[in-house]
Amino acid sequence: MGKKILIEDQIRRNKQLTILICTFMALLFIGVVFAFGYIFFQNIFIALAFGIPIAIVYVVITYSFSIKTVLSAAKARPANPKSREEKILIYKIEEMSIAAGLPMPKVYVQDSENINAFATGKKPENSVVCVTTGALHKLKPEELEGVIAHEMSHIKNHDILIATVTIAVVGTIALISEILLYSFLWGGAGRGRRNDGNAILIVIAIIFIILAPIFSRLTYLVISRRREYLADSNGAYLSRNPEGLAKALEKIKNDQPSGKPKGSKTVAPLYIANPFKRSRSERGSIWSTHPPIDERIRRLRSM
Amino acid sequence: MDLIWIIGIVVIILVAFFALIYWGFYNRIIRTENRIDNSWAQIDVQLKRRADLIPNLIETVKGYMKHEKEVLENVTKARTSLMNAKSPQENIDADNMLTGALKSLFAVSENYPDLKANQNFLNLQDELTNTENKIAYSRQHFNDSVLSYNNTIETFPGLWFAKKMNRKTKEMLKVPEESKELHKVAF
């Protein structure tokens, strides 16, 4: 067992790191827009006139990817208070929302034997927590509470908003780089307007444009994993019981997912553990939306 | 002439700067105060709900538990002191007493299979556990809020503004050690 870290300090550190990474993302975005302008118009500021509206449109589109879409993709249904199991789920969510000082979210259930849960909603006043029936069957009250506390923290930290905006920025960067690459294929961009000895700068700009989508995607994934850790530690703070969530994660790890996972891959980052991954205990990859489960358990146990 | 302009602008910026900070702290202090009040209101609602559930529970249980007079009496007694409690701390203490009494009632109920099968009893048990947990979490939220309030008005520069606004630190709700574990007993 590693050294003890105060939950509060973990939360603060995570928040600072998120700000740092988001700044990096913003710089990347500005860089891409400027490079775009430089290559196309030899003027970085004209590009702003293109880049900003594209980004805004993207944010609006991903934003309108609403609760309903997510819920129907997951084939979720409202929890039924007549069944004791689901009534107790509603109670638990009520309790955790009080602990977090948040309004009560709507409670949904997804019929699936896998243990999983997700939260969605643009703002805390209008959010949804969805838990699989597998989680209801297989988790002990203490473990279920840990999972719900984790989801509640996602809502409290506005992670859904952060995810939406970062996905939009990643999308915009990819779009801009695609436009540029296509325009090169068609032999258009900037040719003939390149008169001064700026060829090197242009080449740098092009390389940058090619690499930027990869970097932005990686940054997005780093943010996603950071927010998972943050939700873990915040959840532990809410339930005052890190062991509950740690045990739940252990069960998720050892649980053999049966049947095809429901829902679309787009909503995978919302879940407490990626539902599309077969072996959950694998080592962390820079391409995963969630941190390795063993590391999450280790951190929870070190609190 | 130029110098006067520069001094003037610097003064204006400084004043605006302080006004902004004051504004921020003023709002923060008021907001945390409201949050504390609100979490107390939450606790109060749950305590009332709990007291309301007890007569139903006694009514349901009475028919089954013929030989457990004392257990039932303790629950009723705790409920009465909860109804009569005035200060927040008195409320919490009475609630802890009730929690203890209920705990022994539910423990005894294990000996009555008929009672355990009674749907009404099960529902009441679930709901009582629910209110108990809600109270525990509201209490936690209350203390979290008080902590962040006290931190604001005791650290620099909040300290200044708190003095100006005539604010003093607030008391947290004290909970006896053993009852901290109670909310984990859930169903």
Boltz contact constraints between the chains, C-beta under 6 A:
constraints:
  - contact:
      token1: [A, 91]
      token2: [B, 130]
      max_distance: 6.0
  - contact:
      token1: [A, 95]
      token2: [B, 133]
      max_distance: 6.0
  - contact:
      token1: [A, 95]
      token2: [B, 134]
      max_distance: 6.0
  - contact:
      token1: [A, 95]
      token2: [B, 137]
      max_distance: 6.0
  - contact:
      token1: [A, 98]
      token2: [B, 134]
      max_distance: 6.0
  - contact:
      token1: [A, 98]
      token2: [B, 137]
      max_distance: 6.0
  - contact:
      token1: [A, 98]
      token2: [B, 138]
      max_distance: 6.0
  - contact:
      token1: [A, 99]
      token2: [B, 137]
      max_distance: 6.0
  - contact:
      token1: [A, 99]
      token2: [B, 140]
      max_distance: 6.0
  - contact:
      token1: [A, 99]
      token2: [B, 141]
      max_distance: 6.0
  - contact:
      token1: [A, 101]
      token2: [B, 141]
      max_distance: 6.0
  - contact:
      token1: [A, 141]
      token2: [B, 186]
      max_distance: 6.0
